[in-house]
Amino acid sequence: MPKLTNSYTHLGGSDASKICYGANRFGNSNEDHRQSLVKKTVGEGGFFGSQKAIDRGNTLEPALAEWTVRELHKGTEKDIEVIDNSTADIHPTYKIASSCDLKLLLPEPIDVKCPITNHVFQVEGLIPVEIKTDGYNKGEPHRDFEAQLRHQMICLDAEYGIITKLGPNLEMSMYPYERDREWDADYLELVSEFWRKVEEDEPYPDLTSNEYVADLNALETSEEMLMAIEGLQDLEAKKKHHDDMIDDIKATIKKVLRKHECDQGVIGPYIIKINTIQRKATPERVVPAKPAGEPYERLSIKLNNGDVN
């Protein structure tokens, strides 16, 4: 749903991962966000999702919201109230607010089983529901989404929340979460620190390494990126095949020459020769140590087997 929070006055749910983890899955950091507030450049040059991702969300979110309500109705015959979510929910004390995809008021406790742990939660009361429609990743929701939901639970003072997620093969799943007061306390402390740094224009320290894994599936150019990667892997496979063929052909030519007990011959317009290179002896010497060189980058591409969070 559209962002309803004023970024200059409150942190929204989509900011939660930058605050509690230092950066989100796209590599946007708490320092990036702090600078955008100080410089009044919120929304300029950042990643806010492609138009394709926005269209997908606008189309699929209502269907997933309806599915969520139907699934919850399996646990109760009473009416489930869908609460208006056209305005942001602002925390009374901390400078945080949330825009929920769906807010429900359950008439009684309803059992919801976690698809990962099989633990059954008895969810009740006011329930924020975060809906994810990307359909790329199987398994439990990314930690960014959990942080977003917990942010909403704090703003609504809700004891439970749900992430409804569309996975591969159009598989729909509900992931229930229970309020974690210790997580809340740590997060709110980081929220206070963030706003202090904004007001005092104090930067966060540089991260020594970037261990955050960007999810590029929602980018406008994701299909082009996949084509480029697959094209590169295809070319590298062909190159290896060609290199192997070259080595095999050279070995065959050498084998023919040696069969005739010679190192050279003529055939058609070609002269073929086996050159034996003999290295000359060199005096012993001590090679002085060299300082470490400048770091360089090496691109690595491998199949995603689910190990990366």
Phi and psi in degrees as a GROMACS rama.xvg file:
@    title "Ramachandran Plot"
@    xaxis  label "Phi"
@    yaxis  label "Psi"
@TYPE xy
-62.3918  149.225  PRO-2
-72.7805  124.307  LYS-3
-105.983  -6.78352  LEU-4
-86.2224  138.165  THR-5
-79.1126  110.293  ASN-6
-64.4727  -22.9073  SER-7
-81.6449  -13.2719  TYR-8
-117.362  -24.8943  THR-9
-143.763  148.951  HIS-10
-83.2097  132.604  LEU-11
-93.8107  174.014  GLY-12
-60.9444  -34.6574  GLY-13
-70.0468  -13.7112  SER-14
-88.504  -11.4756  ASP-15
-58.6354  -42.504  ALA-16
-65.7547  -34.2087  SER-17
-65.637  -34.3235  LYS-18
-78.1174  -45.2547  ILE-19
-87.2748  -23.0387  CYS-20
-110.539  -9.81773  TYR-21
95.009  -26.8358  GLY-22
-163.982  155.081  ALA-23
-94.3618  -175.846  ASN-24
-68.3428  -14.0515  ARG-25
-94.0743  -0.0587452  PHE-26
88.4965  3.44852  GLY-27
-78.1441  124.844  ASN-28
-100.981  169.65  SER-29
-60.8453  -34.8971  ASN-30
-69.3174  -37.9384  GLU-31
-58.6432  -44.7254  ASP-32
-69.4051  -40.2006  HIS-33
-59.8513  -45.5012  ARG-34
-63.8416  -36.8029  GLN-35
-65.3159  -30.2577  SER-36
-76.1776  -43.6757  LEU-37
-63.2204  -41.6545  VAL-38
-89.2592  0.518002  LYS-39
57.8952  46.2978  LYS-40
-123.053  26.0115  THR-41
-58.9343  130.535  VAL-42
91.3994  -5.68775  GLY-43
-98.6367  116.259  GLU-44
76.5106  1.55717  GLY-45
-88.4095  174.822  GLY-46
-96.9877  118.023  PHE-47
-124.451  20.5832  PHE-48
91.1614  146.864  GLY-49
-78.3523  163.579  SER-50
-62.6191  -33.7007  GLN-51
-61.4119  -43.2694  LYS-52
-67.2065  -38.1008  ALA-53
-64.6548  -44.7507  ILE-54
-62.353  -40.766  ASP-55
-61.6184  -44.1676  ARG-56
-64.1823  -44.1126  GLY-57
-62.6117  -31.7533  ASN-58
-81.2296  -42.7899  THR-59
-92.8019  -25.5356  LEU-60
-58.1157  -45.3347  GLU-61
-59.9521  -37.8904  PRO-62
-67.3864  -41.4461  ALA-63
-69.9607  -32.5363  LEU-64
-64.7834  -44.1419  ALA-65
-63.8265  -40.8207  GLU-66
-62.4246  -40.9693  TRP-67
-59.8055  -45.595  THR-68
-64.044  -41.6783  VAL-69
-62.5507  -42.436  ARG-70
-63.4468  -42.402  GLU-71
-66.7806  -31.7405  LEU-72
-65.639  -17.8461  HIS-73
-66.2466  -18.4319  LYS-74
-102.141  2.6868  GLY-75
-157.792  146.821  THR-76
-95.4705  -6.06694  GLU-77
-83.3589  162.843  LYS-78
-71.2505  138.759  ASP-79
-101.871  122.138  ILE-80
-85.3852  126.581  GLU-81
-92.5444  116.961  VAL-82
-90.5889  142.157  ILE-83
-56.8778  131.662  ASP-84
-123.904  30.4682  ASN-85
-82.7895  -5.90885  SER-86
-127.467  155.248  THR-87
-73.5015  148.551  ALA-88
-97.7267  114.358  ASP-89
-102.543  129.574  ILE-90
-69.2654  138.911  HIS-91
-70.5467  -19.4124  PRO-92
-117.6  -51.026  THR-93
-91.8189  155.316  TYR-94
-84.243  64.554  LYS-95
-133.76  151.356  ILE-96
-150.745  163.381  ALA-97
-140.718  150.557  SER-98
-119.768  105.883  SER-99
-86.4172  143.183  CYS-100
-67.1703  -36.1478  ASP-101
-154.616  136.483  LEU-102
-125.292  128.314  LYS-103
-124.14  147.814  LEU-104
-116.935  110.874  LEU-105
-85.1931  137.049  LEU-106
-77.0741  -18.5599  PRO-107
-161.075  165.615  GLU-108
-59.6957  137.031  PRO-109
-128.2  132.792  ILE-110
-75.3803  128.025  ASP-111
-131.42  120.486  VAL-112
-92.0227  132.302  LYS-113
-71.4254  126.369  CYS-114
-65.8408  -18.947  PRO-115
-89.0246  -52.1561  ILE-116
-96.8238  -15.0878  THR-117
66.8911  8.11832  ASN-118
-70.4607  136.036  HIS-119
-97.506  121.038  VAL-120
-98.1893  137.524  PHE-121
-95.8125  90.1602  GLN-122
-82.052  145.218  VAL-123
-156.789  165.408  GLU-124
75.5793  -147.912  GLY-125
-77.4352  127.709  LEU-126
-126.324  112.34  ILE-127
-78.2269  138.696  PRO-128
-121.651  121.313  VAL-129
-98.8272  127.082  GLU-130
-110.569  127.696  ILE-131
-119.936  126.065  LYS-132
-117.376  8.39352  THR-133
-65.3981  -33.2089  ASP-134
73.3597  8.19541  GLY-135
-90.0108  -44.3126  TYR-136
-103.136  134.23  ASN-137
-93.9447  165.379  LYS-138
89.9923  -169.154  GLY-139
-66.384  156.136  GLU-140
-62.2365  152.07  PRO-141
-59.9189  150.6  HIS-142
-61.1414  -26.5511  ARG-143
-60.4974  -39.2914  ASP-144
-70.8174  -36.4182  PHE-145
-64.1713  -42.7072  GLU-146
-61.6875  -39.6452  ALA-147
-62.5996  -43.8956  GLN-148
-66.2497  -42.6982  LEU-149
-64.7989  -35.3164  ARG-150
-58.438  -45.0825  HIS-151
-65.6754  -39.0899  GLN-152
-62.3267  -37.1313  MET-153
-65.7479  -45.6355  ILE-154
-62.8208  -35.6025  CYS-155
-92.1953  -5.76825  LEU-156
54.7155  43.9771  ASP-157
-96.1951  143.152  ALA-158
-85.6716  -19.7554  GLU-159
-138.69  156.076  TYR-160
-148.36  164.138  GLY-161
-135.128  138.311  ILE-162
-108.191  117.958  ILE-163
-96.9619  124.627  THR-164
-128.501  132.084  LYS-165
-93.1855  120.952  LEU-166
-108.007  -169.919  GLY-167
-58.4386  153.571  PRO-168
60.0592  28.5838  ASN-169
58.6419  29.6444  LEU-170
-79.0452  126.63  GLU-171
-106.438  134.009  MET-172
-140.851  149.885  SER-173
-111.482  130.954  MET-174
-116.692  109.741  TYR-175
-83.8062  147.281  PRO-176
-133.973  143.483  TYR-177
-107.638  146.853  GLU-178
-56.2966  134.315  ARG-179
-119.509  101.686  ASP-180
-65.0548  -34.0929  ARG-181
-66.6579  -42.9775  GLU-182
-60.4505  -43.9975  TRP-183
-57.837  -46.7052  ASP-184
-62.925  -43.6031  ALA-185
-63.5724  -41.9365  ASP-186
-65.8573  -45.2168  TYR-187
-65.3678  -32.0119  LEU-188
-64.4607  -40.4476  GLU-189
-68.3126  -34.0709  LEU-190
-62.7269  -46.7072  VAL-191
-61.6449  -40.9691  SER-192
-63.8406  -39.8338  GLU-193
-60.2564  -50.0673  PHE-194
-66.9955  -32.0873  TRP-195
-63.8153  -42.2487  ARG-196
-65.7234  -33.4812  LYS-197
-66.0125  -48.6877  VAL-198
-65.521  -37.4639  GLU-199
-94.3137  1.05408  GLU-200
51.0959  50.3401  ASP-201
-105.108  117.63  GLU-202
-73.0183  154.637  PRO-203
-74.2573  150.705  TYR-204
-65.36  150.864  PRO-205
-63.6234  139.807  ASP-206
-74.1981  133.311  LEU-207
-69.6546  -27.9428  THR-208
-150.3  153.183  SER-209
-101.744  99.9225  ASN-210
-101.204  5.18666  GLU-211
-81.7803  136.206  TYR-212
-101.568  115.917  VAL-213
-77.216  134.055  ALA-214
-91.1237  107.144  ASP-215
-94.1695  4.2413  LEU-216
-64.3627  -28.4581  ASN-217
-90.7647  0.215665  ALA-218
-66.7968  150.538  LEU-219
-58.551  -33.5892  GLU-220
-99.0992  21.5655  THR-221
-62.0542  -39.9896  SER-222
-66.3051  -40.4358  GLU-223
-64.7533  -38.0655  GLU-224
-63.1558  -44.2674  MET-225
-62.1321  -42.0185  LEU-226
-61.9397  -40.8351  MET-227
-64.5608  -43.6115  ALA-228
-64.9102  -46.298  ILE-229
-65.3394  -36.4877  GLU-230
-64.7598  -40.4317  GLY-231
-63.4125  -45.4248  LEU-232
-64.0562  -37.1834  GLN-233
-64.4137  -44.3452  ASP-234
-64.1401  -41.2482  LEU-235
-64.3533  -37.5011  GLU-236
-66.099  -41.4429  ALA-237
-66.1148  -39.4162  LYS-238
-61.7427  -44.6002  LYS-239
-61.7517  -42.5495  LYS-240
-61.3931  -42.9913  HIS-241
-65.5941  -41.0588  HIS-242
-61.1079  -41.8504  ASP-243
-64.2427  -39.1303  ASP-244
-64.6557  -41.5264  MET-245
-60.7192  -45.2435  ILE-246
-62.1076  -40.383  ASP-247
-65.1912  -41.6926  ASP-248
-66.0733  -43.3597  ILE-249
-60.9588  -42.0256  LYS-250
-64.0642  -37.7294  ALA-251
-65.0859  -43.5265  THR-252
-63.1128  -43.8152  ILE-253
-62.0886  -38.7383  LYS-254
-63.5849  -38.8  LYS-255
-65.5813  -45.0976  VAL-256
-61.5436  -45.0174  LEU-257
-69.7618  -29.2417  ARG-258
-62.1263  -32.5028  LYS-259
-96.2891  13.745  HIS-260
54.5972  46.9318  GLU-261
-142.567  161.126  CYS-262
-107.143  -3.46948  ASP-263
-152.314  160.337  GLN-264
-167.561  172.285  GLY-265
-122.395  144.163  VAL-266
-153.595  121.975  ILE-267
55.1452  -132.347  GLY-268
-85.8805  6.45605  PRO-269
-109.701  146.196  TYR-270
-110.854  124.788  ILE-271
-113.966  141.617  ILE-272
-152.097  139.761  LYS-273
-95.0119  114.007  ILE-274
-94.5309  124.307  ASN-275
-98.3691  120.277  THR-276
-99.2495  122.001  ILE-277
-108.235  118.674  GLN-278
-72.7421  136.558  ARG-279
-76.7236  148.177  LYS-280
-67.3211  143.707  ALA-281
-126.917  145.701  THR-282
-65.4564  150.818  PRO-283
-65.4698  138.078  GLU-284
-148.921  156.488  ARG-285
-98.1825  120.703  VAL-286
-89.7788  121.379  VAL-287
-64.0559  148.918  PRO-288
-65.3399  146.841  ALA-289
-108.401  143.115  LYS-290
-67.389  157.463  PRO-291
-61.5536  139.429  ALA-292
-78.0153  176.505  GLY-293
-67.7243  143.317  GLU-294
-63.6734  147.639  PRO-295
-130.914  164.099  TYR-296
-102.03  141.881  GLU-297
-132.448  122.383  ARG-298
-77.3606  131.58  LEU-299
-123.535  130.468  SER-300
-128.972  126.316  ILE-301
-147.1  164.02  LYS-302
-67.8148  139.132  LEU-303
-80.6435  107.6  ASN-304
-96.5035  11.8277  ASN-305
93.3493  1.17541  GLY-306
-75.5023  -24.7529  ASP-307
-86.2775  129.422  VAL-308
